[in-house]
Amino acid sequence: MNILSIGNSFSQDAQRYLHRIAKADGFDLNTFNLYIGGCPLSLHYRNMLSEEKAYMLEMNGESTGFKVSLKEALLNRDWDVVTVQQASNKSPYYETYQPYLNKLVEFIKICTPRAKIAIHQTWAYEKDSQKLNMMRYEEHTKMFEDVRESYQKAFEETNADIIIPSGEVLQKLIAHGVEKVHRDTFHLSYGLGRYAVGLLWYAILSGKDVKNNTFCDFDEEISEADVETAKECVAEICSI
């Protein structure tokens, strides 16, 4: 399975462990991320029109050192899944998605017609984040509700094949008593945050049960209890 993300640092977070989680299961899955930090849908759209080599290409959670255009990446291989997402600070506001998202999805379907389109639901900032205050949210739960609603609209309007609810798995971790899933109040923590979201992507995209997945090569230590909690949260989402 080959997965391409048209994203930013949030898709970078999501993909960090994904290839190795799959490998631990004996599942052949390769991930590619088109990286521009903080890139919104409007800039992806402009890059689509210009065909500029604007993206740093990442493969299996590591930088390749190569810069590519959106079109080059889409035509590079026969993708199984292409994911799209909005920049995190714009994700609660659906008016920022369009018309760029629909145009991007149309372009993806032309370039790689066999690929499934996946909407990557991003996540809310940490409860005490200054960024949360800058966006005039008093509660991180309210930001998440708006993010979830916007991504659901994106899923429906684009007639996408898959929605990956990364934001939901973080909310479940918090509800299970996990205190820290961010590293800087908005990106995922190098250990548990990235692991839980990667595990969710694997479960959603492969259809595999993750309860016996043995991957444990984390960039930051995760307790056995938190590993099991992450697996439980992913299983809860996949059972709905």
C-alpha positions in Angstrom: 0.0 0.0 0.0 1.3 3.4 -1.0 0.0 6.5 0.8 0.6 10.1 -0.2 -0.3 13.0 2.1 -0.7 16.5 0.8 -0.1 18.1 4.2 2.2 19.9 6.6 3.7 19.2 10.0 0.5 17.5 11.2 0.7 14.9 8.5 4.4 14.6 9.3 3.4 13.8 12.9 0.9 11.3 11.7 3.3 9.5 9.4 6.3 9.3 11.7 5.7 5.7 12.9 3.2 4.5 10.4 5.5 2.5 8.1 7.1 0.8 11.0 3.8 0.0 12.7 2.7 -1.7 9.5 6.1 -3.5 9.2 5.8 -4.9 12.7 2.6 -6.6 11.5 4.2 -7.8 8.3 2.1 -5.4 6.3 3.6 -3.7 3.2 2.8 0.0 3.6 4.9 3.0 2.4 4.2 6.6 3.4 5.0 9.8 1.5 4.4 13.3 2.9 4.5 16.6 0.9 5.8 18.9 3.6 5.5 22.6 3.9 5.2 23.7 7.6 1.8 25.2 8.3 0.6 24.8 4.7 -3.1 25.6 4.3 -5.3 24.4 1.5 -5.1 27.7 -0.3 -1.4 27.3 -0.7 -1.7 23.7 -1.9 -4.1 25.0 -4.5 -1.7 27.7 -5.6 1.1 25.1 -5.8 -1.2 22.9 -7.9 -1.6 25.8 -10.4 2.1 26.9 -10.5 3.6 23.3 -10.5 6.4 24.8 -8.4 8.8 22.3 -6.6 7.6 23.7 -3.3 7.4 20.5 -1.2 10.1 18.7 0.8 9.3 15.0 0.1 9.3 12.7 3.1 9.2 8.9 2.9 8.4 6.5 5.7 8.7 9.2 8.3 12.1 10.6 7.1 13.1 13.4 4.9 14.4 12.4 1.4 16.1 15.7 0.8 14.3 16.1 -2.5 11.9 18.9 -3.4 9.0 18.1 -5.7 5.9 19.6 -7.2 2.4 18.5 -6.3 1.8 17.2 -9.8 5.2 15.3 -9.9 4.3 13.6 -6.7 0.8 12.6 -7.8 2.1 11.2 -11.1 5.1 9.4 -9.5 3.3 6.1 -8.7 0.0 4.3 -8.6 -1.2 5.6 -5.2 -3.6 3.6 -3.1 -4.6 6.5 -0.8 -4.1 10.3 -1.0 -4.8 12.3 2.1 -5.7 16.0 2.4 -6.1 18.3 5.3 -6.4 21.9 6.3 -3.8 23.9 8.3 -4.5 23.5 12.0 -5.2 27.2 12.7 -7.8 27.2 9.9 -9.3 23.7 10.5 -12.2 24.9 12.7 -13.4 27.3 10.0 -14.9 25.5 7.0 -15.1 28.7 5.0 -11.3 28.5 4.6 -11.5 25.1 3.0 -13.3 26.0 -0.1 -13.1 26.3 -3.1 -9.5 25.0 -2.7 -10.4 21.6 -1.3 -12.8 20.7 -4.1 -10.3 21.8 -6.7 -7.5 19.8 -5.2 -9.6 16.7 -5.0 -10.6 17.1 -8.6 -7.0 17.4 -9.5 -6.0 14.3 -7.5 -8.7 12.2 -9.2 -7.4 13.3 -12.6 -3.8 12.5 -11.8 -4.3 9.3 -9.9 -7.8 8.0 -10.6 -7.5 4.7 -8.7 -6.5 6.3 -5.4 -8.9 6.5 -2.5 -9.3 10.0 -1.1 -8.9 10.3 2.6 -9.8 13.4 4.7 -7.3 13.7 7.6 -9.2 15.2 10.6 -6.6 17.1 12.6 -6.7 17.9 16.3 -7.3 20.6 18.8 -4.6 22.4 20.6 -3.7 21.7 24.3 -6.1 23.1 26.8 -3.7 25.8 28.1 -2.1 26.6 24.7 -1.5 30.3 23.9 -2.5 29.4 20.3 -5.9 28.4 21.6 -6.3 31.8 23.3 -5.2 33.5 20.1 -8.0 31.7 18.2 -10.4 33.0 20.9 -11.3 29.5 22.2 -11.7 29.2 26.0 -11.9 25.4 25.8 -9.9 22.9 23.7 -13.0 20.8 23.5 -14.9 23.5 21.6 -12.0 23.8 19.2 -12.2 20.1 18.6 -16.0 20.2 18.1 -15.5 22.8 15.4 -12.6 20.9 13.8 -14.7 17.7 13.7 -17.7 19.5 12.2 -15.5 21.1 9.5 -13.8 17.9 8.5 -17.1 16.0 8.3 -18.4 18.7 5.9 -15.2 18.3 3.9 -15.7 14.5 3.8 -19.3 14.9 2.6 -18.7 17.7 0.1 -15.7 16.0 -1.6 -17.5 12.6 -1.6 -14.2 11.2 -0.1 -13.7 7.5 0.5 -12.2 7.7 4.0 -12.0 10.0 7.0 -9.2 9.5 9.5 -10.3 10.9 12.9 -6.9 11.7 14.4 -8.4 14.5 16.6 -10.9 12.0 18.0 -8.2 9.5 19.2 -6.4 12.4 21.0 -9.7 13.3 22.8 -10.2 9.7 23.8 -6.7 9.5 25.2 -7.4 12.6 27.3 -10.7 11.2 28.4 -8.8 8.0 29.5 -6.7 10.2 31.8 -3.6 10.7 29.6 -2.2 14.1 30.6 0.2 14.9 27.7 -0.4 14.2 24.0 1.2 17.4 22.6 4.8 18.4 22.7 4.5 22.2 22.3 0.8 22.5 22.9 -0.2 21.9 19.3 2.1 19.3 17.6 1.9 15.7 18.7 4.2 14.5 21.4 7.2 12.5 20.0 6.1 9.4 21.8 2.5 8.7 22.7 0.8 11.4 20.5 2.5 10.3 17.3 2.2 6.6 18.2 -1.6 6.8 18.8 -2.3 8.7 15.6 0.0 6.4 13.6 -1.8 3.4 15.0 -5.1 4.9 14.1 -4.0 5.6 10.5 -2.8 2.0 10.2 -6.0 0.5 11.6 -8.2 2.7 9.4 -6.2 2.3 6.2 -5.3 -1.4 6.5 -8.4 -2.7 8.3 -6.1 -4.6 10.7 -6.7 -5.1 14.4 -3.9 -3.3 16.3 -4.2 -5.0 19.7 -1.3 -7.3 19.1 0.9 -4.9 17.1 4.5 -5.1 18.5 6.0 -1.9 17.3 7.9 -0.2 20.1 10.8 1.8 18.6 9.6 5.2 19.8 11.5 8.5 19.7 10.3 9.2 23.2 9.6 6.7 25.9 6.0 5.5 26.3 4.9 3.4 29.3 3.3 0.0 28.6 0.1 1.3 30.2 -0.1 4.2 27.7 0.7 1.8 24.8 -2.3 -0.3 25.8 -4.5 2.8 26.3 -3.6 4.0 22.8 -4.6 0.6 21.4 -7.8 0.6 23.3 -8.7 4.1 22.0 -8.0 3.1 18.4 -10.1 0.0 18.9 -13.0 2.1 20.3 -12.9 4.3 17.2 -12.7 1.4 14.7 -15.6 -0.4 16.4 -18.0 2.4 15.8 
